[in-house]
Amino acid sequence: MPLVQERIDSPRAERAAALARSLPAPDGGTHSTKCSGDGLVGCWQVHQSVPTISGSMTKALQASGPELVTEECSSLLSIPTVTEPLPVESCLAALHIHDHGVMVDTTSLIERDDEGVPFAAGALVSVFAY
């Protein structure tokens, strides 16, 4: 059965990788080196909100084919600051091709000002093929 599984699995993995590489950069996105992870095929910084960018990337995934696309967003973390906690937003969109697919992880891009105070500078978008 391993040979049969490989014949079925390989085209799915290749399709996932091709779809991930074909996703366009988000509007206003600039290439970034801040992303990491297995299967990473794209990374951008965007000076827009996490939900806005995740929504546009989810639409791009949906337009790429008939496969099921899911999106889940949360704001579970916050960074303490002098004035009030800074929420860290995160959205994960995924296109599923059986055991393979494409994931787009969009998280708050946190930077520090000249005084070392953290602030949300937009979003960091990571695209993975798995």
N, C-alpha and C positions, 0 to 999 in steps of 0.2 A: 503493500500500500504506500510506502514512502514515495515511490516514483510517481504514482498517480497523484498523490497530494502535492508533490512538487510541480507537476504539470498544471494543476488547477491554481495553486498558490502563486506561482511566479508571475503569470499575467496580471493577477490582482495587485501584487506588490508593484509591478511596473506601472500599472494604471494609476495607482495612488501617488507614486513618485512623479509621474508626468503631470497629474492634476495639481499637485502641490507646487511644482515648478512653474506652472502656467498661471497661477493666481497673480493678478496685478498688484502692484504696490498700492497701499491705501492713498487716497488723495492727500497731497501734502506730505507724504511719507519720505523720509530720507533713510538711506541704508545705515544700518547700525551694526556694531560688533558686540553689543551688550547681551545678545541672546546666546543660549547654549543648550545643548541636549542632543540625544541620539536622533538621527533622522532630520535634523534642522536643514531646511532648504531656503529659508528667507527670514530676514530680520529688518524691521524698520522702526524708526521713531516718528511719532506723529504728534503735533501740538493740537490735539482735539481730545474730547472725552473718551473714556474706555467704552461706554455703551454705544456711542455714535460710531466709532471705528469698528467695534465688533459687529454691529448691525450691518455695516457695509461689507465687511469681509464674509459674513454669513450669507448675504445675498449673492456675492461672487461665487461662493461654494455651491449654493443652490442652482446657480446658472450653469455650472460646469457639467451637470448630468442628472440622471433620474434618481440617483442614490439618496437615501435618507440623510438629512442634515439636522443635527441637534445643536442647540445653543443653551448654555447655562451660565448665569452671571451671579456673582456674589460680592459682598463687601464685608468679609469676615475679619480682616485685620485693620488695625489703625496704629499709626505711629504717634507716640506722644510728642507734643510740641509745647512751647511756652503758653500759647493762648488756648488751643483746643486740639483734641486728637485729629490727626489727618487720616481719613479713611483711604485704604488701599483697595481699589476695585479690581476685579478680575473677571474675564469672560472666556469661556472655552467653547469654540464651535468645532464640530467634527462631522466629517462626511465619512460614512461607513461603507466599505466594500468587503463584506464578510469579515475576515480576520485582519484586514488591512484598511487603510483610509488616510485621511488628511485631517490634521488638527491645527487650528489657529488659536493660539493663546494670546489674549490681549490683556495686559496688566498696566496698572498705573506706573508711569515713569516718575520716580521720585528723585529729585535733585535737591541740592542745598544752596542757599543763597550765600552771599559773602560773609554773613555772620554765622553760618553753619546751621541755619534753620531749614528743616526739610519742607519742600512744597511739591505739589503735583504739577509737573511740567508737560503733561500730556499722557501719551500711551506708548507702550512698547509692544510691538506685534511680532510674534514668532510663528513661523509656519513649519510644520513637521509632516513628513510622510512616515507612516508606520506599517 
